[in-house]
Each structure stands twice: as structure tokens, then as C-alpha cells.
Amino acid sequence: MSSTHSRDLHVTSAAAAATTTGGLRGVIAGGITGAIEICITFPTEFVKTQLQLDEGSSRRGEPRKYNGVIDCVKKTVHSRGFFGLYRGLSVLLYGSIPKSAVRFGAFEELKKHAVDEYGQLNSKTRLLCGLGAGFAEAILVVTPMETVKVKFIHDQHLIKPNYHGFFHGVRKIIQTEGIRGTYQGLTATMLKQGTNQAIRFFVMETLKEQYRKYTMKGPNTPIPVIITGIFGLIAGAASVFGNTPLDVIKTRMQSLEAAKYKNTFDCAIQIMRNEGPLAFYKGTVPRLGRVCADVAITFMIYDKFIETFNRIWPLK
């Protein structure tokens, strides 16, 4: 065996080991980052969901409960206090660590098989790895987590709420609807999460790559935290405008009234027929605020954790 071939094998083995370690570091950093981010941005997620569940239609002369974002916040705080904006938070907190584990683990595993000889992804593989990571987290974590969250938020509209805490709510949903009750809207959630991660990873990694080229820095050189935050805002905005219609359909499919829809396609048809095309962009403003903050905060904190890991837990 030639020395060149032996050296290539050594480099390949080292790269594979580094990717495995990188995936584990990503899972840990992502889980902590996700918990911090959710506590900061959850009120905007709550308002977005409330607006998307508000099915009043001017075509049928039915009044809407809320006249926009500010009105929703005022009515919620007036009726339930400030912490009413945090109803459903526990569901996302309980799901943040496994969601991050699946997302980053799947991305790193797919990346391991898609990188070129320099350990880099091109535009196509970056997009596909993000898509695969989104599908994985949708199936294993996000669909049941989001279904329970939406049911919790929707439940507060009832005169006598059915759910009293996270575990009571989950137990009651499974008792009445079975495990299937936590998997409503799976198709829409897969489409939403897949496109979410595909767009976000693609935009973030592309912007980072272009920044490093422009500043003539190496491929693994840390990027200033403010620049990372700006890139996160752009990536978040791109994902919102790219898939808010899927988010609206997903929310309806996971609500307490999901039984009136035969499937995801039927849900889309009913929304179009009864409420018009603009209904697919309900909740865009609060979702834009939450997602942009989400992605910016996530990548800023995550990158700082990775920089710390590079000092105390370097890749071998």
C-alpha cells in the first residue's frame, strides 16, 4: 500500500471520527440553546397559534376573536394575566432537548455521507441534509410535541378547560384519541420542518461561506456573534415566507377541531374555500418575529457553545 493511500485512509478515518464527535457536541449545545431560546421567544409563538386558530370569516359574516397581534396580547393578558402568554411552554421545553438531538444528529449523520474530500457540503447537499434533518425531527419529536402544544392553547378557549398541566393533558389526549391523537398533521409537519431546516441550513451555511470568502478567512474560522445574528435573522425570515402556508395547515390539523378535516389536502381546500388565500398567511407577523429571533438567538448561542467546546473538547 502506498504512503499516499495510507495517508488518505488516515485522513478519512480522522474526518469520520471528528464528524461523530461533532454530532454529539451539536446535540448537547443545541439542547441547551433550544431551552434558552424557547423561554425568550415563546409569547410570539403563542400569539401566532392563537391567530391561526381564529377561523372567523368575513365571507360568512363571522367575527374574528382577535383584531391582530396587539389585540390578541391585550385580551390574553387581560383574561389570564401575563403568564397566559406562556400557556403550552412546558410542552416545548420538554421537547427541546430531544428535538435538537434528532435535528443535529440527523444532520451530522447525513453530512458525514455527503461531504466532499475537504469535509465541506456544496449547495445541493447542504439543502438535502437540512431537509433530511427536518423530516427526522418532524417524525420523531416535533409532530407529537406540536400537537399537544396546539391542543393546550386551543383548550383555553373552552369555558371549562380539560387539561390541567402537561402530563395530565398528554394522558387525557392518549386516553381519548390514542397515540394517533398526538400525530395529527404529520404530513404537514414533515413538509413544514423539512422546508424549515432545508432553508435555514442552506441560507446560514451559504452566508457564512460567502462571509469567510469575502474576509479571506479559513473555512472553520469563527464568525463574529453579531454577524451570525444578522445571518440568523435573514435565514429565519426566508423560512417564514417560504412555508407559513404549511404552518397554518399544520396548526389546523393539530387543533381540537381537527376531526372536521379528512386529511392535509382537505384542510388546505377548506381553508381556501372558506377563508380565502390570505388565510394561509395568518400569524405571519408574530411568526416572523419569533422565527427570526429564534434562528438568530439559536445560532449565536450555539456557535458560542461550539467555540467553547473547541477549547475544552476539541475534535480529534
C-alpha contacts under 8 A as a table, 3 or more apart, distances in Angstrom:
res1	aa1	res2	aa2	distance
1	M	5	H	6.60
1	M	6	S	6.81
2	S	5	H	5.23
2	S	6	S	6.27
3	S	6	S	5.00
3	S	7	R	6.02
4	T	7	R	5.07
4	T	8	D	6.21
5	H	8	D	5.03
5	H	9	L	6.25
6	S	9	L	5.13
6	S	10	H	6.22
7	R	10	H	5.05
7	R	11	V	6.21
8	D	11	V	5.09
8	D	12	T	6.13
9	L	12	T	5.05
9	L	13	S	6.14
10	H	13	S	5.20
10	H	14	A	6.11
11	V	14	A	5.11
11	V	15	A	6.07
12	T	15	A	5.09
12	T	16	A	6.25
13	S	16	A	5.15
13	S	17	A	6.24
14	A	17	A	5.15
14	A	18	A	6.06
14	A	316	K	7.05
15	A	18	A	5.03
15	A	19	T	6.13
15	A	119	G	7.36
16	A	19	T	5.08
16	A	20	T	6.36
16	A	112	K	6.83
17	A	20	T	5.17
17	A	21	T	6.30
17	A	316	K	7.08
18	A	21	T	5.14
18	A	22	G	5.88
18	A	315	L	5.28
18	A	316	K	5.81
19	T	22	G	4.89
19	T	23	G	6.11
19	T	108	E	6.73
19	T	109	E	7.92
19	T	112	K	6.39
20	T	23	G	5.15
20	T	24	L	6.57
20	T	108	E	7.51
20	T	109	E	7.77
21	T	24	L	5.23
21	T	25	R	6.25
21	T	315	L	6.47
22	G	25	R	5.10
22	G	26	G	5.99
22	G	108	E	7.56
22	G	315	L	6.93
23	G	26	G	4.93
23	G	27	V	6.23
23	G	104	F	6.44
23	G	105	G	5.47
23	G	108	E	5.39
23	G	109	E	7.57
24	L	27	V	5.10
24	L	28	I	6.44
24	L	105	G	7.22
25	R	28	I	5.29
25	R	29	A	6.06
25	R	306	I	7.37
25	R	309	F	7.43
26	G	29	A	5.19
26	G	30	G	5.63
26	G	101	A	7.75
26	G	104	F	5.95
26	G	105	G	7.45
26	G	306	I	7.58
27	V	30	G	5.13
27	V	31	G	6.05
27	V	97	I	7.89
27	V	100	S	5.92
27	V	101	A	4.50
27	V	102	V	7.77
27	V	104	F	5.79
27	V	105	G	6.45
28	I	31	G	5.31
28	I	32	I	6.49
28	I	101	A	7.41
29	A	32	I	5.44
29	A	33	T	6.06
29	A	302	Y	5.87
29	A	305	F	5.88
29	A	306	I	7.07
30	G	33	T	5.03
30	G	34	G	5.89
30	G	97	I	7.41
30	G	100	S	5.33
30	G	101	A	7.21
30	G	104	F	7.44
30	G	298	T	7.86
30	G	302	Y	6.22
31	G	34	G	5.15
31	G	35	A	6.44
31	G	96	S	6.10
31	G	97	I	4.19
31	G	98	P	7.35
31	G	99	K	7.76
31	G	100	S	5.27
31	G	101	A	6.80
32	I	35	A	5.38
32	I	36	I	6.52
32	I	97	I	7.20
33	T	36	I	5.29
33	T	37	E	6.11
33	T	298	T	5.91
33	T	301	I	6.11
33	T	302	Y	6.03
34	G	37	E	5.11
34	G	38	I	6.09
34	G	96	S	5.69
34	G	97	I	7.07
34	G	100	S	7.14
34	G	298	T	6.72
35	A	38	I	5.38
35	A	39	C	6.51
35	A	93	L	6.00
35	A	96	S	6.06
35	A	97	I	7.44
36	I	39	C	5.51
36	I	40	I	6.61
37	E	40	I	5.25
37	E	41	T	6.21
37	E	294	D	6.16
37	E	297	I	6.43
37	E	298	T	6.42
38	I	41	T	5.30
38	I	42	F	5.35
38	I	89	L	7.84
38	I	92	L	7.33
38	I	93	L	7.13
38	I	294	D	7.67
39	C	42	F	5.84
39	C	89	L	7.72
40	I	43	P	7.96
41	T	44	T	5.96
41	T	45	E	7.02
41	T	290	R	5.71
41	T	293	A	7.08
41	T	294	D	6.79
42	F	45	E	5.02
42	F	46	F	6.25
42	F	85	L	7.78
42	F	86	Y	6.54
42	F	89	L	6.79
42	F	290	R	7.47
43	P	46	F	4.99
43	P	47	V	6.29
43	P	85	L	5.10
43	P	86	Y	5.92
44	T	47	V	5.14
44	T	48	K	6.08
44	T	286	P	5.30
44	T	287	R	6.63
44	T	289	G	6.90
44	T	290	R	5.41
45	E	48	K	5.08
45	E	49	T	6.20
45	E	286	P	6.94
45	E	287	R	6.39
45	E	290	R	6.27
46	F	49	T	5.28
46	F	50	Q	6.28
46	F	85	L	6.16
46	F	86	Y	7.01
46	F	87	R	7.45
46	F	88	G	7.87
46	F	153	I	7.48
47	V	50	Q	5.07
47	V	51	L	6.26
47	V	69	V	6.75
47	V	72	C	6.59
47	V	73	V	6.92
47	V	85	L	7.50
47	V	283	G	7.65
47	V	286	P	6.58
48	K	51	L	5.30
48	K	52	Q	6.25
48	K	69	V	7.98
48	K	282	K	7.83
48	K	283	G	4.56
48	K	284	T	7.34
48	K	285	V	7.83
48	K	286	P	5.27
48	K	287	R	5.70
49	T	52	Q	5.09
49	T	53	L	6.19
49	T	150	V	7.21
49	T	153	I	7.74
49	T	251	T	7.14
49	T	283	G	7.03
50	Q	53	L	5.22
50	Q	54	D	6.32
50	Q	72	C	7.68
50	Q	153	I	7.42
50	Q	154	H	7.58
51	L	54	D	5.12
51	L	66	Y	7.10
51	L	68	G	7.51
51	L	69	V	7.75
51	L	72	C	7.71
51	L	282	K	6.43
51	L	283	G	5.53
52	Q	55	E	7.40
52	Q	248	V	6.13
52	Q	251	T	7.06
52	Q	252	R	7.59
52	Q	282	K	5.44
52	Q	283	G	5.74
53	L	154	H	7.56
53	L	251	T	7.32
53	L	252	R	6.65
53	L	255	S	7.62
54	D	64	R	6.29
54	D	65	K	6.52
54	D	66	Y	7.43
55	E	64	R	6.88
55	E	275	E	7.80
56	G	62	E	5.05
56	G	63	P	5.26
56	G	64	R	4.35
56	G	65	K	7.34
57	S	60	R	5.52
57	S	61	G	6.26
57	S	62	E	5.15
57	S	63	P	6.65
57	S	64	R	7.02
57	S	274	N	7.21
57	S	275	E	5.75
58	S	61	G	4.79
58	S	62	E	5.81
58	S	63	P	6.88
58	S	275	E	7.92
59	R	62	E	7.65
59	R	274	N	7.54
59	R	275	E	7.20
64	R	67	N	7.03
66	Y	69	V	7.70
66	Y	71	D	5.83
66	Y	72	C	5.39
67	N	70	I	7.80
67	N	71	D	5.56
67	N	72	C	7.07
68	G	71	D	5.50
68	G	72	C	6.26
69	V	72	C	5.19
69	V	73	V	6.35
69	V	285	V	7.77
69	V	286	P	6.92
70	I	73	V	5.17
70	I	74	K	6.17
71	D	74	K	5.12
71	D	75	K	6.11
72	C	75	K	5.32
72	C	76	T	6.07
73	V	76	T	5.22
73	V	77	V	6.09
73	V	85	L	7.58
74	K	77	V	5.32
74	K	78	H	5.96
75	K	78	H	5.06
75	K	79	S	6.07
76	T	79	S	5.33
76	T	80	R	5.71
76	T	81	G	6.85
76	T	82	F	7.68
76	T	84	G	6.25
76	T	85	L	6.82
77	V	80	R	5.32
77	V	81	G	4.18
77	V	82	F	4.88
77	V	83	F	7.56
77	V	84	G	6.27
77	V	85	L	7.15
78	H	81	G	5.77
80	R	83	F	7.20
80	R	84	G	4.98
81	G	84	G	5.42
81	G	85	L	7.91
82	F	85	L	6.00
82	F	86	Y	7.95
83	F	86	Y	5.17
83	F	87	R	7.09
84	G	87	R	5.44
86	Y	89	L	5.39
87	R	90	S	7.84
87	R	152	F	7.26
87	R	153	I	6.36
88	G	91	V	5.65
88	G	92	L	7.20
88	G	149	K	5.19
88	G	150	V	7.70
88	G	152	F	5.79
88	G	153	I	6.17
89	L	92	L	5.43
89	L	93	L	6.23
89	L	149	K	7.72
90	S	93	L	4.96
90	S	94	Y	6.02
90	S	166	F	6.67
91	V	94	Y	5.30
91	V	95	G	6.26
91	V	145	M	6.24
91	V	146	E	7.90
91	V	148	V	7.06
91	V	149	K	5.88
91	V	166	F	6.66
92	L	95	G	4.97
92	L	96	S	5.79
92	L	145	M	6.68
92	L	146	E	7.73
92	L	149	K	7.34
93	L	96	S	5.22
93	L	97	I	7.74
94	Y	97	I	7.14
95	G	98	P	5.73
95	G	99	K	5.92
95	G	141	V	6.89
95	G	142	V	7.65
95	G	145	M	6.34
96	S	99	K	5.14
96	S	100	S	6.10
97	I	100	S	5.24
97	I	101	A	6.10
98	P	101	A	4.83
98	P	102	V	6.08
98	P	141	V	6.85
99	K	102	V	5.28
99	K	103	R	6.03
99	K	137	E	5.86
99	K	141	V	5.62
99	K	142	V	6.76
100	S	103	R	5.04
100	S	104	F	5.89
100	S	105	G	7.88
101	A	104	F	5.61
101	A	105	G	5.57
102	V	105	G	5.07
102	V	106	A	5.71
102	V	133	A	7.38
102	V	136	A	6.64
102	V	137	E	5.52
102	V	140	L	7.67
102	V	141	V	7.87
103	R	106	A	5.37
103	R	107	F	6.10
103	R	133	A	5.00
103	R	134	G	6.54
103	R	136	A	6.81
103	R	137	E	5.48
104	F	107	F	4.96
104	F	108	E	5.96
104	F	133	A	7.11
105	G	108	E	5.26
105	G	109	E	6.08
105	G	133	A	7.96
106	A	109	E	5.09
106	A	110	L	6.05
106	A	132	G	7.16
106	A	133	A	5.07
106	A	136	A	6.84
107	F	110	L	5.21
107	F	111	K	5.86
107	F	129	C	5.64
107	F	130	G	6.36
107	F	132	G	7.11
107	F	133	A	5.06
108	E	111	K	4.85
108	E	112	K	6.03
109	E	112	K	5.18
109	E	113	H	6.95
110	L	113	H	5.47
110	L	114	A	6.32
110	L	129	C	5.72
110	L	132	G	7.61
111	K	114	A	4.90
111	K	115	V	5.84
111	K	121	L	7.36
111	K	125	T	7.90
111	K	126	R	7.93
111	K	129	C	6.29
112	K	115	V	6.09
114	A	121	L	6.72
114	A	125	T	6.29
115	V	118	Y	7.38
115	V	119	G	5.02
115	V	120	Q	4.97
115	V	121	L	4.89
115	V	122	N	7.75
115	V	125	T	7.78
116	D	119	G	5.30
116	D	120	Q	5.49
116	D	121	L	6.46
117	E	120	Q	7.47
121	L	124	K	7.89
121	L	125	T	5.77
121	L	126	R	5.55
122	N	125	T	5.51
122	N	126	R	5.92
123	S	126	R	5.19
123	S	127	L	6.29
123	S	202	F	6.97
123	S	206	T	7.50
124	K	127	L	5.26
124	K	128	L	6.29
125	T	128	L	4.97
125	T	129	C	5.91
126	R	129	C	5.30
126	R	130	G	6.24
126	R	198	A	7.59
126	R	201	F	6.87
126	R	202	F	5.71
126	R	205	E	7.87
127	L	130	G	5.24
127	L	131	L	6.20
127	L	198	A	4.87
127	L	199	I	6.98
127	L	201	F	6.95
127	L	202	F	5.34
128	L	131	L	4.94
128	L	132	G	6.14
128	L	198	A	6.61
129	C	132	G	5.12
129	C	133	A	6.15
129	C	198	A	7.16
130	G	133	A	5.10
130	G	134	G	6.20
130	G	194	G	7.05
130	G	197	Q	4.83
130	G	198	A	4.04
130	G	199	I	7.46
130	G	200	R	7.70
130	G	201	F	5.74
130	G	202	F	7.25
131	L	134	G	5.12
131	L	135	F	6.30
131	L	193	Q	7.78
131	L	194	G	4.41
131	L	195	T	6.09
131	L	196	N	7.77
131	L	197	Q	5.81
131	L	198	A	4.46
132	G	135	F	5.11
132	G	136	A	6.21
132	G	194	G	6.59
132	G	198	A	7.97
133	A	136	A	5.16
133	A	137	E	6.29
133	A	194	G	7.01
133	A	197	Q	6.87
134	G	137	E	5.34
134	G	138	A	6.08
134	G	190	M	6.96
134	G	193	Q	4.61
134	G	194	G	3.94
134	G	195	T	7.17
134	G	196	N	6.95
134	G	197	Q	5.31
134	G	198	A	7.24
135	F	138	A	5.11
135	F	139	I	6.29
135	F	190	M	5.17
135	F	191	L	7.50
135	F	193	Q	6.29
135	F	194	G	5.02
136	A	139	I	5.42
136	A	140	L	6.16
137	E	140	L	5.32
137	E	141	V	5.34
137	E	142	V	5.81
137	E	193	Q	7.49
138	A	141	V	5.79
138	A	142	V	4.58
138	A	143	T	5.43
138	A	186	L	7.41
138	A	189	T	5.98
138	A	190	M	5.14
138	A	193	Q	6.04
138	A	194	G	7.74
139	I	142	V	6.69
139	I	143	T	6.23
139	I	186	L	7.12
139	I	190	M	6.89
140	L	143	T	7.38
141	V	144	P	6.16
141	V	145	M	6.19
142	V	145	M	5.03
142	V	146	E	5.71
142	V	189	T	7.57
143	T	146	E	5.30
143	T	147	T	5.96
143	T	182	T	7.11
143	T	183	Y	5.71
143	T	184	Q	7.28
143	T	185	G	7.19
143	T	186	L	5.90
143	T	189	T	6.17
144	P	147	T	5.11
144	P	148	V	6.23
144	P	182	T	4.54
144	P	183	Y	5.31
144	P	184	Q	7.78
145	M	148	V	5.44
145	M	149	K	6.24
145	M	182	T	7.62
146	E	149	K	4.92
146	E	150	V	6.05
146	E	254	Q	7.60
147	T	150	V	5.32
147	T	151	K	6.20
147	T	181	G	8.00
147	T	182	T	5.61
147	T	183	Y	6.79
147	T	184	Q	6.53
147	T	185	G	7.87
147	T	251	T	7.97
147	T	254	Q	4.94
147	T	255	S	7.26
148	V	151	K	5.11
148	V	152	F	6.11
148	V	169	G	7.80
148	V	170	V	6.87
148	V	182	T	6.49
148	V	254	Q	7.93
149	K	152	F	5.12
149	K	153	I	6.32
150	V	153	I	5.17
150	V	154	H	5.98
150	V	251	T	6.84
150	V	254	Q	6.28
150	V	255	S	5.79
151	K	154	H	5.04
151	K	155	D	5.79
151	K	254	Q	6.95
151	K	255	S	5.46
151	K	256	L	5.75
152	F	155	D	5.09
152	F	156	Q	6.90
152	F	163	Y	6.97
152	F	169	G	7.51
153	I	156	Q	5.73
153	I	157	H	7.83
154	H	157	H	5.78
154	H	158	L	7.88
154	H	255	S	6.60
154	H	256	L	6.61
155	D	158	L	5.67
155	D	161	P	5.60
155	D	162	N	6.71
155	D	163	Y	7.20
155	D	256	L	7.44
156	Q	159	I	7.71
156	Q	161	P	5.68
157	H	161	P	7.52
158	L	161	P	5.33
161	P	164	H	7.69
162	N	169	G	7.59
163	Y	166	F	7.68
163	Y	168	H	6.25
163	Y	169	G	4.62
163	Y	172	K	7.59
164	H	168	H	5.84
164	H	169	G	6.28
165	G	168	H	5.48
165	G	169	G	6.02
166	F	169	G	5.20
166	F	170	V	6.20
167	F	170	V	5.16
167	F	171	R	6.01
168	H	171	R	5.18
168	H	172	K	6.11
169	G	172	K	5.17
169	G	173	I	6.16
170	V	173	I	5.16
170	V	174	I	6.25
171	R	174	I	5.30
171	R	175	Q	6.09
172	K	175	Q	5.00
172	K	176	T	6.15
173	I	176	T	5.36
173	I	177	E	5.70
173	I	178	G	6.93
173	I	181	G	6.45
173	I	182	T	7.41
174	I	177	E	5.25
174	I	178	G	4.20
174	I	179	I	5.48
174	I	180	R	7.91
174	I	181	G	6.39
174	I	182	T	7.35
175	Q	178	G	5.74
177	E	180	R	6.53
177	E	181	G	4.73
178	G	181	G	5.41
178	G	182	T	7.66
179	I	182	T	5.58
179	I	183	Y	7.01
180	R	183	Y	5.04
180	R	184	Q	6.75
181	G	184	Q	5.97
183	Y	186	L	5.75
184	Q	253	M	5.99
184	Q	254	Q	5.27
184	Q	258	A	7.82
185	G	188	A	5.32
185	G	189	T	5.99
185	G	249	I	7.98
185	G	250	K	5.39
185	G	251	T	7.80
185	G	253	M	4.88
185	G	254	Q	5.78
185	G	263	N	7.96
185	G	264	T	6.70
186	L	189	T	5.03
186	L	190	M	6.04
186	L	250	K	7.93
187	T	190	M	5.18
187	T	191	L	6.27
187	T	264	T	6.94
188	A	191	L	5.13
188	A	192	K	6.00
188	A	246	L	6.07
188	A	247	D	7.47
188	A	249	I	6.64
188	A	250	K	5.09
188	A	264	T	6.46
189	T	192	K	4.90
189	T	193	Q	5.88
189	T	246	L	7.66
189	T	247	D	7.52
189	T	250	K	5.82
190	M	193	Q	5.27
190	M	194	G	5.65
191	L	194	G	5.17
191	L	195	T	6.03
191	L	246	L	7.03
192	K	195	T	5.46
192	K	196	N	5.91
192	K	243	N	6.30
192	K	246	L	5.59
192	K	247	D	6.15
192	K	250	K	7.87
193	Q	196	N	4.81
193	Q	197	Q	6.08
194	G	197	Q	5.54
194	G	198	A	6.01
195	T	198	A	4.97
195	T	199	I	5.90
195	T	239	S	7.39
195	T	242	G	7.82
195	T	243	N	6.98
196	N	199	I	5.44
196	N	200	R	6.07
196	N	239	S	5.44
196	N	240	V	7.96
196	N	243	N	7.21
197	Q	200	R	5.00
197	Q	201	F	5.74
197	Q	202	F	7.98
198	A	201	F	5.60
198	A	202	F	5.91
199	I	202	F	5.19
199	I	203	V	5.96
199	I	235	A	7.01
199	I	238	A	6.97
199	I	239	S	5.72
200	R	203	V	5.27
200	R	204	M	5.90
200	R	235	A	5.04
200	R	236	G	6.55
200	R	238	A	7.58
200	R	239	S	6.40
201	F	204	M	5.23
201	F	205	E	5.80
201	F	235	A	7.93
202	F	205	E	5.50
202	F	206	T	5.88
203	V	206	T	5.18
203	V	207	L	6.00
203	V	231	F	7.90
203	V	234	I	7.76
203	V	235	A	5.40
204	M	207	L	5.28
204	M	208	K	6.14
204	M	231	F	6.09
204	M	232	G	6.57
204	M	235	A	6.01
205	E	208	K	5.08
205	E	209	E	6.02
206	T	209	E	5.05
206	T	210	Q	6.17
207	L	210	Q	5.13
207	L	211	Y	6.05
207	L	231	F	6.67
208	K	211	Y	5.06
208	K	212	R	6.20
208	K	223	I	7.61
208	K	228	T	7.92
208	K	231	F	7.84
209	E	212	R	5.28
209	E	213	K	6.27
209	E	219	P	7.22
210	Q	213	K	5.04
210	Q	214	Y	6.04
211	Y	214	Y	5.04
211	Y	215	T	6.10
212	R	215	T	5.15
212	R	216	M	5.61
212	R	217	K	4.89
212	R	218	G	6.64
212	R	219	P	6.77
212	R	221	T	7.69
213	K	216	M	4.82
213	K	217	K	6.36
214	Y	217	K	7.91
217	K	221	T	6.30
218	G	221	T	5.29
222	P	307	E	7.44
223	I	227	I	6.75
223	I	228	T	6.47
224	P	227	I	5.38
224	P	228	T	6.34
225	V	228	T	5.00
225	V	229	G	6.18
225	V	300	M	5.66
225	V	303	D	7.97
225	V	304	K	7.88
226	I	229	G	4.99
226	I	230	I	6.31
226	I	300	M	7.74
227	I	230	I	5.10
227	I	231	F	6.23
228	T	231	F	5.10
228	T	232	G	6.10
228	T	296	A	7.09
228	T	299	F	6.68
228	T	300	M	5.88
229	G	232	G	4.92
229	G	233	L	6.28
229	G	295	V	7.98
229	G	296	A	4.46
229	G	297	I	6.66
229	G	299	F	6.93
229	G	300	M	5.74
230	I	233	L	5.11
230	I	234	I	6.45
230	I	296	A	6.77
231	F	234	I	5.15
231	F	235	A	6.17
231	F	296	A	7.12
232	G	235	A	5.04
232	G	236	G	5.94
232	G	292	C	6.71
232	G	293	A	7.93
232	G	295	V	5.00
232	G	296	A	3.91
232	G	297	I	7.58
232	G	299	F	6.57
233	L	236	G	5.12
233	L	237	A	6.14
233	L	292	C	4.60
233	L	293	A	6.68
233	L	295	V	6.47
233	L	296	A	5.25
234	I	237	A	5.21
234	I	238	A	6.18
234	I	292	C	7.27
235	A	238	A	5.14
235	A	239	S	6.34
235	A	292	C	7.46
235	A	295	V	7.17
236	G	239	S	5.26
236	G	240	V	6.32
236	G	288	L	7.51
236	G	291	V	5.39
236	G	292	C	4.36
236	G	293	A	7.72
236	G	294	D	7.54
236	G	295	V	5.54
236	G	296	A	7.45
237	A	240	V	5.14
237	A	241	F	6.35
237	A	288	L	6.24
237	A	291	V	7.18
237	A	292	C	5.77
238	A	241	F	5.54
238	A	242	G	6.00
239	S	242	G	4.93
239	S	243	N	6.14
240	V	243	N	5.59
240	V	244	T	5.48
240	V	284	T	7.38
240	V	287	R	7.16
240	V	288	L	6.08
240	V	291	V	7.15
241	F	244	T	6.01
243	N	246	L	5.35
243	N	247	D	6.48
244	T	247	D	4.83
244	T	248	V	6.25
244	T	280	F	6.93
244	T	281	Y	5.97
244	T	284	T	6.77
245	P	248	V	5.19
245	P	249	I	6.39
245	P	280	F	4.50
245	P	281	Y	5.86
246	L	249	I	5.14
246	L	250	K	6.06
246	L	280	F	7.83
247	D	250	K	5.02
247	D	251	T	6.13
248	V	251	T	5.17
248	V	252	R	6.35
248	V	280	F	5.92
248	V	281	Y	7.21
248	V	282	K	7.02
249	I	252	R	5.23
249	I	253	M	6.16
249	I	264	T	7.05
249	I	267	C	6.52
249	I	268	A	6.28
249	I	280	F	7.61
250	K	253	M	5.11
250	K	254	Q	6.28
250	K	264	T	7.87
251	T	254	Q	5.24
251	T	255	S	6.24
252	R	255	S	5.22
252	R	257	E	7.66
252	R	258	A	6.26
252	R	267	C	7.49
253	M	257	E	7.93
253	M	258	A	4.88
253	M	261	Y	7.23
253	M	263	N	7.92
253	M	264	T	6.98
253	M	267	C	7.14
254	Q	257	E	7.98
254	Q	258	A	5.90
255	S	258	A	5.25
256	L	259	A	7.78
257	E	260	K	6.21
258	A	261	Y	5.76
259	A	262	K	7.17
261	Y	264	T	7.38
261	Y	266	D	5.93
261	Y	267	C	5.33
262	K	266	D	5.74
262	K	267	C	7.20
263	N	266	D	5.24
263	N	267	C	6.23
264	T	267	C	5.08
264	T	268	A	6.45
265	F	268	A	5.17
265	F	269	I	6.35
266	D	269	I	5.03
266	D	270	Q	6.15
267	C	270	Q	5.22
267	C	271	I	6.23
268	A	271	I	5.23
268	A	272	M	6.24
269	I	272	M	5.17
269	I	273	R	6.04
270	Q	273	R	5.04
270	Q	274	N	5.82
270	Q	275	E	7.90
271	I	274	N	5.39
271	I	275	E	5.40
271	I	276	G	6.61
271	I	277	P	7.74
271	I	279	A	6.89
271	I	280	F	7.57
272	M	275	E	5.62
272	M	276	G	4.54
272	M	277	P	5.44
272	M	279	A	7.40
272	M	280	F	7.93
273	R	276	G	5.99
275	E	278	L	7.63
275	E	279	A	5.86
276	G	279	A	5.82
277	P	280	F	5.78
277	P	281	Y	7.90
278	L	281	Y	5.51
278	L	282	K	7.05
279	A	282	K	5.23
281	Y	284	T	5.52
283	G	286	P	5.68
283	G	287	R	5.88
284	T	287	R	5.02
284	T	288	L	5.72
285	V	288	L	5.06
285	V	289	G	6.32
286	P	289	G	5.05
286	P	290	R	6.13
287	R	290	R	5.04
287	R	291	V	5.79
288	L	291	V	5.33
288	L	292	C	5.86
289	G	292	C	5.54
289	G	293	A	6.14
290	R	293	A	5.24
290	R	294	D	5.75
291	V	294	D	4.67
291	V	295	V	5.97
292	C	295	V	5.40
292	C	296	A	6.02
293	A	296	A	5.18
293	A	297	I	5.80
294	D	297	I	5.37
294	D	298	T	5.83
295	V	298	T	5.05
295	V	299	F	6.09
296	A	299	F	5.53
296	A	300	M	6.11
297	I	300	M	5.17
297	I	301	I	6.03
298	T	301	I	5.44
298	T	302	Y	5.72
299	F	302	Y	4.88
299	F	303	D	5.71
300	M	303	D	5.42
300	M	304	K	6.38
301	I	304	K	5.15
301	I	305	F	6.29
302	Y	305	F	5.11
302	Y	306	I	6.27
303	D	306	I	5.00
303	D	307	E	6.14
304	K	307	E	5.00
304	K	308	T	6.23
305	F	308	T	5.03
305	F	309	F	6.13
306	I	309	F	4.88
306	I	310	N	6.07
307	E	310	N	5.06
307	E	311	R	6.75
308	T	311	R	5.30
308	T	312	I	6.40
308	T	313	W	7.92
309	F	312	I	5.09
309	F	313	W	4.72
309	F	314	P	6.23
310	N	313	W	5.50
310	N	314	P	4.42
310	N	315	L	7.07
311	R	314	P	5.99
